[in-house]
Amino acid sequence: MLNTIIVDDEEFARSSLYFLLQENCENVQIAGIAKSVAEARQLLDRNAIDLIFLDIAMPGENGFELIPHAQLSNAHVIFTTAYDQYALKAIKANALDYLLKPIDIDELKFAVDKAAKYIALNHKDKSRHEIMENLGLNLSERSEIRKISLPNGQGYSLVNIDDIIHIAADSNYSIFFLTNREKITVSKVLKEYEEILPDSQFVRVHKSSIVNLNYVKEYNSRNGLEVILKNGEKIAVSRRRASDFAEKIKLYTSFAGEK
């Protein structure tokens, strides 16, 4: 059983999630319900909690301010949020579980199953601690995403986005090519990273390729439309994406020239 607490300032959100869990997740035991971060800390101090369903936008302290206490308690977090698009990008980039309100039953069950498997594997908290710290930094600065975490089978690899040369699709997987010549394969489709990464720097040039404009050396049509990267790799550019790519290159070089 997963010993669980619900943290949300809205009464309807708390009660509806409680009943959804009771009816659909037999492996969840509700140990308490809190309407603020302060109340949640008390619950964590009094109980051994495995899982927290945590709202983000709450008066006083927001949900992210509970994270250090959750880490000390070795509790896993599933965010429940109607938060803005930037925050969702930050959460996605850091490979955390989250549920958008109103909560879908199938998504709830999937998130609980995922958390149960994670907890059962008894992962160490170091990688999760780093991920949470990075998430807080991204959100506090309200700037473009600077780091993402990539699941690697044993945990997560935290990667600075400036170290990504390009990303290639392989069926339902995405392969990251990094500046240190490392390759990381992730079981997510390319579109997810197209949505997460800043589009001022990363451009989808083909159905199977995203390139980092920092590493574009040349763009030509000698062998069909293609990009030549600084590491010598050649990436095809589809005709339907060529004009968008050319515009992004133009904007990127203009901006770089102003620095």
VENSUL-V120483 format. One record per residue. N is the residue number from 0. RES is the residue in three letters. PSI is psi in degrees with one decimal (999 if undefined). NEAR is the number of other C-alpha atoms within 8 Angstrom. Layout:
[[N:RES:PSI:NEAR] [N:RES:PSI:NEAR]]
This chain:
[[0:MET:143.4:5] [1:LEU:112.9:10] [2:ASN:120.8:12] [3:THR:146.5:14] [4:ILE:153.6:15] [5:ILE:129.7:14] [6:VAL:112.1:15] [7:ASP:138.2:13] [8:ASP:-13.7:12] [9:GLU:125.6:7] [10:GLU:-43.2:8] [11:PHE:-41.5:6] [12:ALA:-41.4:9] [13:ARG:-49.9:13] [14:SER:-39.4:8] [15:SER:-40.4:8] [16:LEU:-39.0:10] [17:TYR:-49.2:10] [18:PHE:-35.0:8] [19:LEU:-42.3:10] [20:LEU:-42.3:10] [21:GLN:-37.8:9] [22:GLU:-25.2:7] [23:ASN:-12.2:8] [24:CYS:90.0:10] [25:GLU:-21.7:8] [26:ASN:8.7:6] [27:VAL:128.8:11] [28:GLN:121.3:9] [29:ILE:113.4:10] [30:ALA:-15.7:9] [31:GLY:161.4:8] [32:ILE:131.3:10] [33:ALA:144.7:13] [34:LYS:7.9:11] [35:SER:165.0:12] [36:VAL:-37.9:13] [37:ALA:-44.2:6] [38:GLU:-37.5:9] [39:ALA:-38.9:14] [40:ARG:-41.0:10] [41:GLN:-41.7:8] [42:LEU:-41.5:11] [43:LEU:-34.7:12] [44:ASP:-28.7:8] [45:ARG:-13.8:6] [46:ASN:153.2:7] [47:ALA:105.1:8] [48:ILE:130.5:14] [49:ASP:-36.9:11] [50:LEU:135.6:13] [51:ILE:125.6:13] [52:PHE:111.8:12] [53:LEU:118.9:12] [54:ASP:155.8:13] [55:ILE:-57.9:11] [56:ALA:99.5:8] [57:MET:149.5:11] [58:PRO:153.3:7] [59:GLY:-107.2:4] [60:GLU:136.3:8] [61:ASN:171.3:12] [62:GLY:-32.2:12] [63:PHE:-23.7:7] [64:GLU:-9.3:8] [65:LEU:-15.4:11] [66:ILE:-46.6:9] [67:PRO:-39.6:7] [68:HIS:-38.5:9] [69:ALA:-39.4:12] [70:GLN:-41.9:11] [71:LEU:-29.6:7] [72:SER:1.7:10] [73:ASN:35.8:9] [74:ALA:137.8:11] [75:HIS:145.7:11] [76:VAL:133.0:11] [77:ILE:115.7:13] [78:PHE:139.9:11] [79:THR:114.0:13] [80:THR:150.6:11] [81:ALA:30.6:6] [82:TYR:171.0:8] [83:ASP:168.3:6] [84:GLN:-35.9:6] [85:TYR:-45.9:7] [86:ALA:-39.0:9] [87:LEU:-39.3:9] [88:LYS:-40.5:11] [89:ALA:-42.1:13] [90:ILE:-46.7:12] [91:LYS:-43.6:10] [92:ALA:-24.8:12] [93:ASN:16.3:14] [94:ALA:34.8:10] [95:LEU:155.3:9] [96:ASP:141.3:10] [97:TYR:153.4:10] [98:LEU:129.6:12] [99:LEU:136.7:9] [100:LYS:143.9:8] [101:PRO:142.4:4] [102:ILE:129.4:10] [103:ASP:135.8:9] [104:ILE:-45.0:8] [105:ASP:-40.3:6] [106:GLU:-36.2:9] [107:LEU:-48.1:10] [108:LYS:-39.8:10] [109:PHE:-44.0:8] [110:ALA:-40.4:11] [111:VAL:-43.1:9] [112:ASP:-41.4:8] [113:LYS:-44.4:8] [114:ALA:-40.9:10] [115:ALA:-42.4:9] [116:LYS:-41.3:8] [117:TYR:-47.5:9] [118:ILE:-40.5:10] [119:ALA:-31.1:6] [120:LEU:-8.7:6] [121:ASN:47.9:6] [122:HIS:146.8:7] [123:LYS:158.1:6] [124:ASP:-5.8:8] [125:LYS:-49.5:6] [126:SER:-38.7:10] [127:ARG:-37.5:9] [128:HIS:-44.9:9] [129:GLU:-40.1:8] [130:ILE:-45.1:11] [131:MET:-42.2:10] [132:GLU:-42.9:8] [133:ASN:-39.6:10] [134:LEU:-46.8:11] [135:GLY:-39.7:9] [136:LEU:-46.9:8] [137:ASN:-44.9:13] [138:LEU:-37.1:10] [139:SER:-34.9:6] [140:GLU:-22.3:6] [141:ARG:33.4:7] [142:SER:-172.6:6] [143:GLU:153.5:6] [144:ILE:128.7:13] [145:ARG:-25.3:8] [146:LYS:149.5:11] [147:ILE:156.1:12] [148:SER:134.0:12] [149:LEU:119.4:12] [150:PRO:131.0:10] [151:ASN:11.4:10] [152:GLY:-40.4:5] [153:GLN:-9.8:5] [154:GLY:-130.4:8] [155:TYR:146.7:11] [156:SER:120.5:9] [157:LEU:123.4:9] [158:VAL:128.9:10] [159:ASN:130.0:9] [160:ILE:-24.1:10] [161:ASP:-13.6:8] [162:ASP:0.6:9] [163:ILE:119.3:13] [164:ILE:-51.8:13] [165:HIS:167.3:11] [166:ILE:132.9:13] [167:ALA:140.8:11] [168:ALA:141.2:13] [169:ASP:90.4:8] [170:SER:-121.3:6] [171:ASN:16.3:9] [172:TYR:158.3:12] [173:SER:132.9:15] [174:ILE:120.4:12] [175:PHE:126.7:13] [176:PHE:118.0:12] [177:LEU:165.0:11] [178:THR:-25.6:8] [179:ASN:11.8:5] [180:ARG:5.8:6] [181:GLU:147.6:7] [182:LYS:132.0:8] [183:ILE:123.8:9] [184:THR:129.1:9] [185:VAL:138.2:11] [186:SER:57.4:7] [187:LYS:150.0:8] [188:VAL:158.9:11] [189:LEU:-33.4:15] [190:LYS:-34.3:6] [191:GLU:-41.1:8] [192:TYR:-26.2:8] [193:GLU:-37.7:12] [194:GLU:-32.0:8] [195:ILE:-47.0:11] [196:LEU:146.3:10] [197:PRO:124.5:9] [198:ASP:-6.0:7] [199:SER:-17.7:7] [200:GLN:-33.2:10] [201:PHE:127.4:12] [202:VAL:131.5:13] [203:ARG:112.3:11] [204:VAL:-12.5:13] [205:HIS:160.4:10] [206:LYS:-20.8:7] [207:SER:14.1:8] [208:SER:137.2:13] [209:ILE:134.2:14] [210:VAL:147.9:13] [211:ASN:118.8:13] [212:LEU:-21.6:10] [213:ASN:-25.2:7] [214:TYR:13.6:10] [215:VAL:122.3:12] [216:LYS:-37.8:8] [217:GLU:151.8:7] [218:TYR:119.4:9] [219:ASN:176.0:9] [220:SER:26.1:7] [221:ARG:-40.1:5] [222:ASN:50.6:6] [223:GLY:172.5:7] [224:LEU:125.8:13] [225:GLU:156.4:12] [226:VAL:134.3:13] [227:ILE:122.0:12] [228:LEU:166.1:12] [229:LYS:-20.5:8] [230:ASN:5.8:5] [231:GLY:-10.7:6] [232:GLU:146.4:7] [233:LYS:128.3:8] [234:ILE:124.8:9] [235:ALA:144.4:10] [236:VAL:123.4:11] [237:SER:150.4:10] [238:ARG:-35.6:7] [239:ARG:-16.2:5] [240:ARG:-1.5:11] [241:ALA:-44.0:11] [242:SER:-39.2:8] [243:ASP:-41.7:7] [244:PHE:-45.1:11] [245:ALA:-39.3:8] [246:GLU:-41.3:8] [247:LYS:-41.1:10] [248:ILE:-43.0:9] [249:LYS:-48.0:8] [250:LEU:-40.7:8] [251:TYR:-46.3:11] [252:THR:-33.8:8] [253:SER:-44.0:8] [254:PHE:-41.7:8] [255:ALA:-35.6:7] [256:GLY:-21.5:6] [257:GLU:-15.9:5] [258:LYS:999:4]]
